[in-house]
């Protein structure tokens, strides 16, 4: 080893030994300091623990004292509540005892009353027996005095009761009918008056024959032709009857079909204007007149739809409407009548808030069957409903057509309005007329219905058949029976007769007594 390293190594060793000794000394010092700190901490902990134990003992004593005070307080309250309950129970026991005593007294009183009632019941039974004996004896006496047995007396009383009930029924019927009639009349009168005021129409009765004026009697001879060949040709082609009588310068055309009659009229007028009258020319002009009438029918039907404000109608129905122009009923033009019914039904529908379009449509089409009843069998009501159904009219319109003469029950307000409008249009003064023979038959039928009832002595149809006055036998028909009889006669007239408007049934009962003083 070099000599210069010895002192260096010795110095390093000295430093290392010194560090070790310092570390050992420092560790011991730190241990002593830590032991001292631990000892003081233990002392402090023991002190805190002893303080905590002392505090907890104080708290425990305080809590025990508070608990004892609370227990004493609750015990005092419980004893007080028990005393109150005991007093309440005692009070209830006293009340119950009083009620028991009261009930016992009432029971004794009831028992006494029952005994009294039993005695009274026995007396009542005895009296009832006595009354029954007296009643039987009185009945026997009444039978001897009146000469009626009990059954006879019952029959007599029942007959009197029936008379009284008839009287009561008659009074009730009169009262209800009068009240209903007054209310219905006021409302109907207001609606109908408003509708009629808003629908003013002129009426002119139309004839069932057509008259063609001639320029001179020579023309009549030319129309007749040699040995009547022209007349025969006209009648054969047109299907009408030509009446050529002694009336100068006139030819009368008669036919049950108004369209044929119109075609024949136009044909004759064209022949007169043309001047060439022979069978071939008659056939030629007949075809022209027929086309003109068909065109007129179509235009008339279209004009009627426009006037009534109705649209979306099948062209076949339009043709039938146009044919109604040449159809009359009791002298009233059916197309004019249908238009008027359409107007009135629409106006009444507007007053009632009903379907105006349906009312006007049903009113316009209600008599459509009258354009077919010359060509097909059946009533105009059935034919019209069948035709309208074929061309897809709705159920409301079909029912209005079927019900406008009462053949079926109306199922809608529209059907009822059409019924009323039809009656109004037909019953207007001057709207319709009928020939003398039919008029007389209708009056005779009306009087016959009235006299068919028991108790009717005579009957008189007056005011053109709008009223029938009936004289009844006073000994057979009572005043009360008159009310029921009038209703029965009116119902039979409704069910068996066809007539425009309404018929008043007026019963008259008169009793006369004659005395002569001498």
MARRORO-498786 format. One line per field, with one value per residue (C-alpha): residue in one letter; residue number from 1; x, y, z. Coordinates in pm, 1 decimal. Each point is the difference from the previous one (the first is absolute). Layout:
<rs>
r = [a|...] .
k = [NUM|...] .
X = [X|...] .
Y = [Y|...] .
Z = [Z|...] .
</rs>
This chain:
<rs>
r = [x|x|x|x|x|x|x|x|x|x|x|x|x|x|x|x|x|x|x|x|x|x|x|x|x|x|x|x|x|x|x|x|x|x|x|x|x|x|x|x|x|x|x|x|x|x|x|x|x|x|x|x|x|x|x|x|x|x|x|x|x|x|x|x|x|x|x|x|x|x|x|x|x|x|x|x|x|x|x|x|x|x|x|x|x|x|x|x|x|x|x|x|x|x|x|x|x|x|x|x|x|x|x|x|x|x|x|x|x|x|x|x|x|x|x|x|x|x|x|x|x|x|x|x|x|x|x|x|x|x|x|x|x|x|x|x|x|x|x|x|x|x|x|x|x|x|x|x|x|x|x|x|x|x|x|x|x|x|x|x|x|x|x|x|x|x|x|x|x|x|x|x|x|x|x|x|x|x|x|x|x|x|x|x|x|x|x|x|x|x|x|x|x|x|x|x|x|x|x|x|x|x|x|x|x|x|x|x|x|x|x|x|x|x|x|x|x|x|x|x|x|x|x|x|x|x|x|x|x|x|x|x|x|x|x|x|x|x|x|x|x|x|x|x|x|x|x|x|x|x|x|x|x|x|x|x|x|x|x|x|x|x|x|x|x|x|x|x|x|x|x|x|x|x|x|x|x|x|x|x|x|x|x|x|x|x|x|x|x|x|x|x|x|x|x|x|x|x|x|x|x|x|x|x|x|x|x|x|x|x|x|x|x|x|x|x|x|x|x|x|x|x|x|x|x|x|x|x|x|x|x|x|x|x|x|x|x|x|x|x|x|x|x|x|x|x|x|x|x|x|x|x|x|x|x|x|x|x|x|x|x|x|x|x|x|x|x|x|x|x|x|x|x|x|x|x|x|x|x|x|x|x|x|x|x|x|x|x|x|x|x|x|x|x|x|x|x|x|x|x|x|x|x|x|x|x|x|x|x|x|x|x|x|x|x|x|x|x|x|x|x|x|x|x|x|x|x|x|x|x|x|x|x|x|x|x|x|x|x|x|x|x|x|x|x|x|x|x|x|x|x|x|x|x|x|x|x|x|x|x|x|x|x|x|x|x|x|x|x|x|x|x|x|x|x|x|x|x|x|x|x|x|x|x|x|x|x|x|x|x|x|x|x|x|x|x|x|x|x|x|x|x|x|x|x|x|x|x|x|x|x|x|x|x|x|x|x|x] .
k = [1|2|3|4|5|6|7|8|9|10|11|12|13|14|15|16|17|18|19|20|21|22|23|24|25|26|27|28|29|30|31|32|33|34|35|36|37|38|39|40|41|42|43|44|45|46|47|48|49|50|51|52|53|54|55|56|57|58|59|60|61|62|63|64|65|66|67|68|69|70|71|72|73|74|75|76|77|78|79|80|81|82|83|84|85|86|87|88|89|90|91|92|93|94|95|96|97|98|99|100|101|102|103|104|105|106|107|108|109|110|111|112|113|114|115|116|117|118|119|120|121|122|123|124|125|126|127|128|129|130|131|132|133|134|135|136|137|138|139|140|141|142|143|144|145|146|147|148|149|150|151|152|153|154|155|156|157|158|159|160|161|162|163|164|165|166|167|168|169|170|171|172|173|174|175|176|177|178|179|180|181|182|183|184|185|186|187|188|189|190|191|192|193|194|195|196|197|198|199|200|201|202|203|204|205|206|207|208|209|210|211|212|213|214|215|216|217|218|219|220|221|222|223|224|225|226|227|228|229|230|231|232|233|234|235|236|237|238|239|240|241|242|243|244|245|246|247|248|249|250|251|252|253|254|255|256|257|258|259|260|261|262|263|264|265|266|267|268|269|270|271|272|273|274|275|276|277|278|279|280|281|282|283|284|285|286|287|288|289|290|291|292|293|294|295|296|297|298|299|300|301|302|303|304|305|306|307|308|309|310|311|312|313|314|315|316|317|318|319|320|321|322|323|324|325|326|327|328|329|330|331|332|333|334|335|336|337|338|339|340|341|342|343|344|345|346|347|348|349|350|351|352|353|354|355|356|357|358|359|360|361|362|363|364|365|366|367|368|369|370|371|372|373|374|375|376|377|378|379|380|381|382|383|384|385|386|387|388|389|390|391|392|393|394|395|396|397|398|399|400|401|402|403|404|405|406|407|408|409|410|411|412|413|414|415|416|417|418|419|420|421|422|423|424|425|426|427|428|429|430|431|432|433|434|435|436|437|438|439|440|441|442|443|444|445|446|447|448|449|450|451|452|453|454|455|456|457|458|459|460|461|462|463|464|465|466|467|468|469|470|471|472|473|474|475|476|477|478|479|480|481|482|483|484|485|486|487|488|489|490|491|492|493|494|495|496|497|498|499|500|501|502|503|504|505|506|507|508|509|510|511|512|513|514|515|516|517|518] .
X = [0.0|125.4|94.7|-214.8|-319.0|42.0|-102.9|-293.3|-128.1|49.5|-196.6|-283.1|-14.5|-10.7|-286.4|-196.4|53.1|-103.8|-316.6|-90.8|49.4|-204.4|-281.5|-12.5|2.4|-268.5|-222.0|20.4|-81.9|-301.4|-110.8|20.7|-195.5|-265.3|-31.9|-43.7|-270.9|-176.2|-0.1|-151.2|-258.2|-94.2|-44.7|-214.2|-206.7|-53.4|-109.4|-246.9|-134.3|-53.2|-170.9|-226.2|-92.2|-84.0|-210.7|-184.5|-79.6|-140.2|-206.1|-124.6|-116.5|-167.5|-180.6|-116.7|-144.5|-178.4|-141.8|-128.5|-167.4|-161.5|-124.1|-151.8|-167.8|-145.8|-118.2|-180.7|-170.1|-98.5|-153.1|-190.3|-132.5|-100.3|-191.2|-182.4|-86.7|-124.9|-227.7|-123.1|-71.3|-186.3|-204.4|-84.2|-96.7|-238.8|-156.8|-36.9|-161.3|-243.7|-83.4|-60.4|-237.5|-175.9|-27.2|-144.3|-262.6|-81.0|-21.7|-248.3|-199.2|1.8|-114.0|-289.9|-83.1|14.6|-246.6|-226.8|41.3|-78.6|-317.9|-82.5|77.0|-236.0|-265.5|76.7|-32.3|-331.1|-111.0|121.6|-204.1|-296.1|63.3|27.9|-331.1|-154.4|152.2|-140.7|-338.7|16.2|98.9|-291.1|-225.0|141.3|-52.4|-362.3|-57.2|182.5|-90.7|370.2|223.0|364.0|113.5|-263.3|102.2|366.5|-90.6|-197.4|285.4|253.9|-215.6|-19.6|376.5|48.3|-212.6|205.0|325.9|-127.6|-64.6|347.0|162.0|-192.9|105.6|362.8|-3.2|-155.6|250.1|308.3|-121.0|-81.8|332.6|199.0|-204.3|48.0|375.8|39.1|-236.5|185.3|339.6|-125.8|-200.2|306.1|225.2|-255.8|-103.7|360.8|61.3|-314.9|72.6|344.1|-140.3|-271.3|-130.2|-285.5|-229.6|-184.0|-197.9|88.6|-234.6|47.8|-70.4|178.5|-179.9|155.4|-153.6|-50.1|22.1|-327.2|-240.0|160.3|315.1|-207.5|-110.2|357.2|113.8|-278.7|107.1|-166.1|-223.2|176.7|338.6|198.0|-181.3|52.8|368.7|36.5|-178.8|197.6|341.8|-50.3|-219.7|-255.9|-367.8|-98.4|-341.7|-133.6|-349.5|-221.0|208.0|131.7|372.6|103.5|142.6|14.3|277.0|-76.5|247.1|87.0|368.8|79.5|326.6|-180.2|-258.5|270.6|172.6|-333.8|-70.4|335.9|-44.6|-340.0|131.0|293.5|-239.2|-216.0|307.6|139.2|-329.5|101.6|-216.1|31.3|112.7|367.1|27.4|-181.8|260.9|286.5|-134.7|-88.2|367.4|104.3|-261.7|107.4|365.5|-104.5|-203.5|288.1|236.7|-253.3|-35.2|376.3|29.6|-298.9|154.5|332.0|-175.3|-191.8|326.7|146.4|-312.0|-6.0|377.1|45.7|300.6|166.6|-320.0|5.8|-95.1|-285.6|-154.2|43.4|-210.7|-271.7|-4.7|-48.7|-291.3|-174.8|-55.9|-266.2|-154.9|-283.6|-158.9|-348.5|79.6|329.4|316.2|215.5|334.8|-110.8|-134.4|332.6|196.8|-229.4|34.8|377.8|-5.8|-231.2|186.5|330.7|-136.5|-145.1|327.0|187.2|-241.3|55.3|373.5|-41.6|180.3|-117.9|159.3|-157.0|-339.2|3.4|120.7|-264.4|-272.1|94.6|10.4|-295.1|-248.7|248.8|-206.1|-287.1|208.9|-0.8|-345.8|-141.3|271.9|38.8|-230.2|7.4|-59.0|205.2|149.5|131.9|113.6|176.9|182.8|104.3|124.4|193.4|157.1|108.8|194.2|171.5|-195.9|77.6|-224.8|-127.9|-132.1|-149.2|-181.7|-133.1|-140.4|-157.8|-141.3|-142.0|-349.9|34.6|61.9|294.5|117.0|229.5|348.3|146.6|-87.9|34.6|-280.1|-233.2|78.4|-77.6|-333.0|-91.2|119.6|-194.8|-318.5|52.1|55.2|-302.4|-228.6|68.9|-315.5|-33.4|286.6|-209.6|-337.5|-174.2|-276.2|-356.1|-31.3|311.8|-96.5|-343.3|151.0|244.9|-274.8|-218.4|289.2|64.9|-364.3|-7.2|294.7|-166.4|-337.3|165.1|59.6|-257.0|-193.2|34.5|-337.7|101.0|313.3|63.5|321.2|42.8|261.5|100.1|63.5|230.5|-246.4|-253.8|-274.8|-144.9|-324.7|2.7|-285.5|-0.5|-148.3|281.5|307.9|92.4|199.9|307.3|-46.3|-11.7|368.6|103.2|-240.4|139.9|350.8|-108.0|-176.1|302.2|232.3|-222.5|-9.1|380.4|38.2|-257.1|-5.1|241.3|-56.9|201.7|42.0|-197.6|-361.3|-167.1|-231.5|-271.3|-245.3|-331.0|-214.6|-329.3|-267.9|-343.3|-286.6|-351.5|-264.8|-351.7|-188.6|-378.9] .
Y = [0.0|335.7|213.4|294.6|-215.4|-95.7|330.7|25.7|-340.6|77.4|321.6|-175.4|-273.3|262.4|172.1|-320.7|-99.3|349.2|-15.4|-336.8|120.2|316.0|-201.6|-227.8|296.4|181.9|-312.6|-31.4|368.9|-32.5|-306.9|190.2|290.9|-237.7|-185.5|330.1|106.1|-336.0|33.0|343.3|-122.5|-289.8|237.2|228.9|-294.2|-128.5|345.5|30.7|-347.6|76.4|328.9|-181.2|-262.4|270.4|189.1|-315.3|-81.4|350.8|-34.3|-339.2|133.7|296.9|-230.3|-229.5|298.8|125.4|-347.3|-23.6|340.5|-105.6|-328.3|185.9|249.3|-273.2|-194.4|309.2|59.4|-366.8|-1.8|318.3|-152.3|-319.3|204.5|184.2|-326.0|-153.0|299.4|-22.9|-373.4|66.4|273.3|-237.6|-272.6|243.4|94.8|-364.9|-75.5|289.6|-117.9|-354.3|133.7|213.8|-299.4|-213.5|266.3|26.6|-376.4|-9.7|278.8|-183.2|-320.6|186.4|159.1|-341.0|-131.8|297.7|-48.3|-367.6|91.4|259.5|-247.0|-250.0|272.0|103.4|-357.7|-26.9|329.9|-109.9|-313.2|210.1|238.9|-293.5|-135.2|345.4|33.5|-334.4|91.0|338.6|-169.9|-237.2|295.7|191.9|-301.2|-22.8|376.4|45.3|-331.7|-42.3|-287.9|70.5|-100.8|221.8|289.2|-52.7|3.5|320.1|169.4|-114.9|140.7|331.1|-12.1|-65.6|305.2|205.2|-129.6|83.7|349.2|25.5|-140.3|240.9|293.3|-113.9|-52.3|342.2|166.2|-169.3|39.4|365.2|77.8|-194.4|149.1|354.1|-40.0|-181.9|236.0|308.0|-132.7|-153.7|311.2|217.0|-223.5|-59.3|365.4|106.7|-258.4|91.6|372.5|-61.4|-222.3|181.0|-190.9|43.9|-286.9|-72.3|-318.1|-191.2|-202.1|-365.1|61.7|214.5|224.4|95.4|306.8|-17.3|294.0|-104.6|-292.7|-95.6|-92.6|-230.2|-188.0|-27.6|-137.6|-257.9|-97.4|-217.0|-247.2|102.0|-147.7|293.7|-15.2|-376.6|42.3|269.7|-209.0|-312.7|172.1|227.5|-234.3|273.0|52.9|295.5|145.1|182.0|117.3|281.9|263.2|220.2|42.6|-224.4|-352.7|-157.0|-247.8|-249.4|-247.0|-143.3|63.2|375.2|-46.1|-172.1|275.0|265.3|-179.7|-27.9|370.1|104.7|-237.7|148.2|357.5|-80.9|-158.1|313.3|220.5|-227.0|-45.1|-335.3|-248.8|-366.7|-316.5|17.7|364.0|-73.9|-265.0|235.4|289.9|-238.0|-100.9|365.6|84.9|-299.6|113.2|353.7|-127.3|-221.4|298.4|214.7|-270.1|-9.4|380.4|22.5|-258.1|184.6|332.6|-156.2|-116.4|349.0|164.2|-237.2|23.9|-377.5|-159.3|-336.8|-157.6|-294.5|99.4|-254.5|170.7|335.0|-133.8|-112.8|342.8|155.6|-236.7|128.2|325.4|-182.8|-177.9|141.8|-109.2|135.5|270.3|98.2|-21.0|-265.7|161.7|334.4|-185.8|-185.6|324.0|165.4|-297.2|27.4|372.4|-37.3|-303.2|184.9|309.8|-200.7|-192.1|329.9|111.1|-327.3|-24.7|-324.7|-112.9|254.6|-170.1|-338.7|161.5|182.7|-308.8|-225.6|260.1|24.3|-378.9|-103.1|-29.9|-132.0|-320.3|194.8|17.2|-382.8|-103.7|24.4|-234.9|-250.3|-165.2|114.5|311.3|308.0|-31.5|-353.9|75.5|320.2|-170.3|-292.2|231.9|221.2|-307.6|-126.7|322.0|-0.8|260.3|-25.5|-155.7|335.6|97.4|-347.3|7.0|351.4|-118.7|-309.7|186.2|316.1|-154.6|-195.4|-337.9|-58.3|164.4|301.2|-70.8|350.0|365.4|39.6|-252.0|181.3|336.2|-139.6|-134.2|343.1|188.7|-236.6|57.2|378.2|16.5|-219.1|183.2|355.0|171.3|-52.7|-249.8|-303.8|-91.3|-329.0|-97.2|-7.0|-378.5|-60.5|288.1|-151.0|-345.1|140.3|178.3|-311.5|-211.8|252.0|-5.0|-380.2|-37.0|230.0|-179.8|-343.4|59.5|-97.0|290.7|224.2|123.5|212.6|149.8|285.6|67.2|375.9|253.4|-207.4|-302.8|175.6|-41.6|-266.4|86.3|-298.1|-2.5|-273.2|-158.7|161.2|-306.3|-220.7|224.1|193.9|322.8|-190.3|-265.9|274.5|80.2|-361.9|-42.5|306.8|-141.2|-342.5|151.7|218.5|-302.1|-200.2|290.0|21.9|-374.6|-42.6|322.5|203.1|374.9|322.6|205.2|-99.2|-82.5|130.1|-246.3|196.3|-192.1|154.8|-135.6|164.8|-99.5|162.5|-16.5|122.0|84.2|138.9|191.3|6.4] .
Z = [0.0|-89.2|290.6|-101.4|18.5|365.3|147.3|-245.1|95.0|367.7|-36.2|-182.3|260.4|270.3|-172.0|-42.3|364.7|109.7|-214.1|146.7|354.1|-78.2|-145.9|304.8|236.2|-204.6|-2.8|375.5|35.1|-224.8|195.9|325.6|-150.2|-138.1|328.4|175.7|-251.6|35.0|377.4|-12.7|-254.9|222.4|288.7|-213.3|-124.6|351.5|103.4|-293.5|76.6|364.6|-94.4|-248.9|260.2|249.4|-258.4|-104.7|362.3|40.9|-318.7|108.2|334.7|-172.4|-252.8|282.4|182.7|-315.4|-68.3|354.4|-37.7|-333.8|148.8|291.0|-233.8|-225.1|301.0|127.2|-338.8|-31.8|346.2|-84.1|-329.9|183.0|256.2|-282.6|-177.4|319.3|53.2|-363.8|37.4|322.8|-174.6|-289.0|244.7|170.9|-339.3|-100.1|330.6|-51.6|-352.2|120.3|259.5|-265.4|-236.5|275.1|63.3|-372.4|-29.6|280.2|-168.2|-336.4|162.7|151.6|-338.5|-169.2|244.7|-71.5|-379.1|22.2|173.7|-263.5|-282.4|151.0|19.7|-361.8|-124.8|172.0|-153.5|-347.9|28.3|98.2|-292.4|-241.2|127.0|-40.5|-350.5|-106.3|137.0|-179.3|-326.9|35.7|69.7|-300.7|-224.0|115.8|-43.2|-335.8|-152.0|-107.9|95.2|85.7|-350.3|-159.0|222.7|-97.2|-368.6|50.8|185.4|-262.0|-279.3|186.5|47.7|-372.8|-77.7|241.3|-151.1|-350.1|126.5|153.2|-316.8|-216.8|216.8|-3.2|-375.2|-56.0|231.7|-149.0|-358.3|53.0|165.7|-259.3|-281.3|129.9|32.8|-331.5|-180.0|118.8|-106.8|-325.1|-85.4|49.7|-212.0|-275.7|-12.1|-32.6|-273.0|-196.2|26.9|-145.4|-278.7|-193.5|-302.9|-243.7|-83.6|-320.6|-44.1|-315.6|-217.4|-86.3|-368.3|-258.4|-246.4|-334.4|-167.9|-378.0|-238.7|-170.6|-37.8|-328.9|190.4|218.9|-311.4|-125.3|333.2|-12.4|-350.8|-255.5|183.6|321.5|-92.6|142.1|333.6|21.8|-77.3|266.4|262.9|-88.3|6.7|301.1|206.5|81.5|-75.1|-219.1|77.0|-304.1|85.7|-114.3|174.8|-279.3|-56.2|293.9|36.4|346.2|86.1|277.0|155.6|338.7|-78.5|2.7|-190.7|-285.5|5.8|-26.5|-289.3|-182.1|59.0|-144.6|-294.7|-90.1|36.9|-231.3|-251.0|2.1|-53.6|-272.7|-182.9|-150.2|185.6|-95.6|184.4|-104.1|103.1|325.9|86.8|-85.1|205.4|285.1|30.4|7.9|263.4|207.7|-3.6|92.4|296.0|115.4|-18.4|184.3|267.6|51.0|15.4|234.9|236.3|1.3|61.7|291.3|157.3|-34.7|142.9|299.0|58.2|-28.5|-171.1|-65.9|-135.6|-240.3|-361.0|-0.1|302.0|-176.7|-289.0|236.0|164.3|-341.8|-69.3|310.6|-188.1|-201.6|301.3|212.2|326.6|70.2|-254.5|170.6|-211.2|168.1|-86.9|144.3|301.6|44.9|-22.4|252.0|239.1|-40.0|83.6|300.6|140.2|-32.9|171.4|288.6|31.2|31.4|276.3|188.7|-60.9|-199.7|-317.3|-260.1|-302.0|78.4|66.3|-334.2|-186.3|157.5|-65.1|-366.7|-51.4|221.5|-292.6|-257.9|-28.5|-160.2|-318.3|-7.9|119.1|-356.3|-127.0|286.8|250.6|360.4|206.6|-70.7|352.2|-57.6|-355.4|105.8|288.7|-220.9|-277.0|244.8|161.8|-342.0|-56.4|342.5|195.0|372.2|264.4|131.7|-345.3|-56.7|332.6|-68.2|-336.0|158.2|301.2|-160.9|-14.0|325.4|-167.7|235.2|320.3|-48.7|133.4|-17.1|42.7|-377.4|-64.1|240.8|-159.7|-346.0|130.6|137.3|-308.8|-228.2|200.8|-0.4|-374.6|-72.4|243.9|-118.2|-123.7|-374.3|-17.0|-82.2|-134.9|-64.9|-234.3|127.5|1.5|209.9|226.0|70.2|58.7|252.7|193.2|-0.6|126.7|276.8|112.6|-26.4|237.0|254.6|-6.2|32.8|373.2|261.1|145.1|-310.9|-125.8|-300.4|-154.5|-240.5|-194.9|-43.2|-111.2|-304.0|216.8|244.7|288.3|90.7|248.6|180.3|198.4|265.9|192.6|344.4|170.1|-136.4|-1.2|315.1|8.1|112.4|-266.8|-266.9|53.2|-52.3|-293.5|-179.4|34.8|-131.5|-304.5|-78.7|17.3|-235.9|-249.2|11.1|-60.4|-280.1|-204.8|-212.5|15.6|-11.2|315.6|309.4|88.3|314.8|178.4|182.9|224.0|112.1|285.5|80.0|249.2|-19.1|248.6|-76.8|254.2|-61.5|265.6|-37.6] .
</rs>
